[in-house]
Amino acid sequence: MNIIIFISLFTNLIMVGVSLITHFITYPSFRLINPTIFNEFHKSYTKKMLFIVAPIMTIELISTLLIVIFDINYSYIDIILLGVLMLIWVLTFYIIVPLHNKLSVNYNKDLNQKLIKYNGLRTTFWIIKLLLFIGFCKDLSANFH
């Protein structure tokens, strides 16, 4: 298997895991944190998550772009994978990050619920991308030289 395909698949898999943990454990736990320390906690949490997630998401994007660029047959599979990844990036930077910014100022139960809802959608997209990737991996590696 080509190293670029492996890197893209591996980063996708990591992000599915991170997103599932975030969705089912971290975000629901926000409501349990004492409001007097929530802002401090949340700022610390987001800085640490940025340090972990930003490089992985960036590598996933670059490797997916390379798959699209170097696919000699210009198959629809790599375009679909890139499209799903673009949806993830839009959700992340236009909806989820602004929700985090609002939460960092003041915890709000409704904002936290929106964060959980939109992260659920993002998690679903990452899972769909992973399943498509696995389903078409043989086709991708055959087209990618």
ROTIZA-931686 format. One line per field, with one value per residue (C-alpha): residue in one letter; x, y, z. Coordinates in Angstrom, 1 decimal. Example, Ala and Ser with C-alpha at 12.3 -4.5 7.8 and 13.67 -1.06 7.14 Angstrom:
// ROTIZA-931686
type <- (a|s) $
xx <- (12.3|13.7) $
yy <- (-4.5|-1.1) $
zz <- (7.8|7.1) $
This chain:
// ROTIZA-931686
type <- (m|n|i|i|i|f|i|s|l|f|t|n|l|i|m|v|g|v|s|l|i|t|h|f|i|t|y|p|s|f|r|l|i|n|p|t|i|f|n|e|f|h|k|s|y|t|k|k|m|l|f|i|v|a|p|i|m|t|i|e|l|i|s|t|l|l|i|v|i|f|d|i|n|y|s|y|i|d|i|i|l|l|g|v|l|m|l|i|w|v|l|t|f|y|i|i|v|p|l|h|n|k|l|s|v|n|y|n|k|d|l|n|q|k|l|i|k|y|n|g|l|r|t|t|f|w|i|i|k|l|l|l|f|i|g|f|c|k|d|l|s|a|n|f|h) $
xx <- (0.0|1.3|2.6|0.4|-2.7|-1.6|-1.0|-4.4|-6.2|-4.2|-5.0|-8.6|-8.7|-7.1|-9.6|-12.5|-11.2|-10.5|-13.9|-15.8|-14.0|-14.7|-18.4|-19.3|-17.0|-15.4|-18.2|-20.9|-18.6|-18.4|-21.7|-20.1|-17.3|-17.7|-18.8|-16.3|-13.4|-15.0|-13.4|-9.9|-10.5|-11.9|-9.1|-6.6|-8.5|-8.8|-5.1|-4.1|-6.6|-5.4|-1.8|-3.0|-5.7|-4.4|-1.3|-3.3|-6.1|-3.5|-1.7|-5.1|-5.9|-2.5|-2.5|-6.0|-5.1|-2.1|-4.3|-6.5|-3.6|-1.7|-4.6|-3.8|-7.3|-9.0|-11.5|-14.6|-13.5|-10.8|-13.0|-15.7|-13.2|-12.0|-15.5|-16.4|-13.2|-14.1|-17.5|-15.5|-13.3|-16.3|-18.1|-14.9|-13.9|-17.3|-19.4|-17.5|-14.6|-17.0|-19.0|-15.9|-15.0|-18.4|-18.1|-14.6|-16.2|-19.1|-20.4|-23.9|-25.8|-27.5|-24.1|-22.7|-25.7|-25.1|-21.4|-22.4|-24.8|-22.4|-19.6|-21.9|-22.4|-18.6|-17.9|-20.5|-18.7|-15.3|-16.8|-18.4|-15.0|-13.2|-15.8|-15.6|-11.8|-11.6|-14.2|-12.4|-8.8|-7.9|-9.2|-7.3|-4.0|-4.4|-4.9|-2.3|1.3) $
yy <- (0.0|3.4|5.4|8.4|6.2|4.6|8.0|9.3|6.2|6.2|9.8|9.3|6.4|8.4|11.2|8.8|7.6|11.1|12.3|9.3|9.9|13.6|13.0|10.4|11.3|14.8|17.1|15.5|15.8|19.6|19.9|18.3|20.8|23.5|26.7|28.7|26.8|25.9|28.8|27.9|24.2|24.9|27.1|24.4|21.7|23.5|24.4|20.7|19.4|21.9|20.6|17.0|17.4|20.2|18.3|15.1|17.0|18.9|15.7|14.1|17.0|17.1|13.3|13.4|16.3|14.3|11.3|13.6|15.2|12.0|9.8|9.1|7.9|10.8|8.5|9.8|8.0|10.4|13.4|12.0|11.4|15.0|16.3|14.6|15.9|19.4|19.0|18.1|21.1|23.4|22.0|22.3|25.8|27.5|25.9|23.9|26.3|29.3|27.3|26.6|30.3|31.1|28.4|29.7|33.0|31.5|27.9|27.5|24.2|25.0|25.8|22.5|20.6|22.2|21.3|17.7|17.7|19.2|17.0|14.0|15.1|15.6|12.1|10.6|12.2|10.9|7.4|7.6|8.8|5.9|3.3|4.7|4.7|1.1|0.0|1.6|1.3|-1.4|0.8|3.8|2.0|0.5|4.0|5.7|5.4) $
zz <- (0.0|-0.9|2.1|1.3|1.3|4.6|6.2|5.1|6.3|9.6|10.4|9.5|11.9|14.7|14.2|14.4|17.8|19.1|17.9|19.5|22.9|22.7|21.7|24.3|27.2|27.1|25.9|28.1|31.0|30.6|32.5|35.5|35.9|38.6|36.8|38.9|37.2|33.9|31.9|33.2|32.5|29.0|27.9|29.1|27.4|24.0|24.0|24.6|22.1|19.5|20.1|19.5|16.8|14.6|13.3|12.7|10.8|8.8|7.8|6.9|4.7|3.0|2.4|1.0|-1.3|-2.5|-3.3|-5.4|-7.1|-8.0|-8.8|-12.5|-13.3|-11.6|-9.9|-8.1|-4.9|-3.9|-4.7|-2.5|0.3|-0.1|-0.1|3.1|4.7|3.5|5.3|8.5|8.2|7.6|10.6|12.7|11.9|11.2|13.8|16.5|17.1|17.4|19.9|21.9|21.8|23.3|25.9|26.9|27.9|29.9|30.2|28.8|28.8|25.5|23.8|25.2|23.7|20.4|20.6|21.3|18.4|15.8|17.0|16.5|12.9|12.5|14.0|11.6|8.7|9.9|10.2|6.7|5.3|7.0|5.8|2.2|2.4|3.6|1.0|-1.8|-0.6|-3.1|-5.9|-4.6|-4.3|-7.8|-9.2|-7.2|-8.5) $
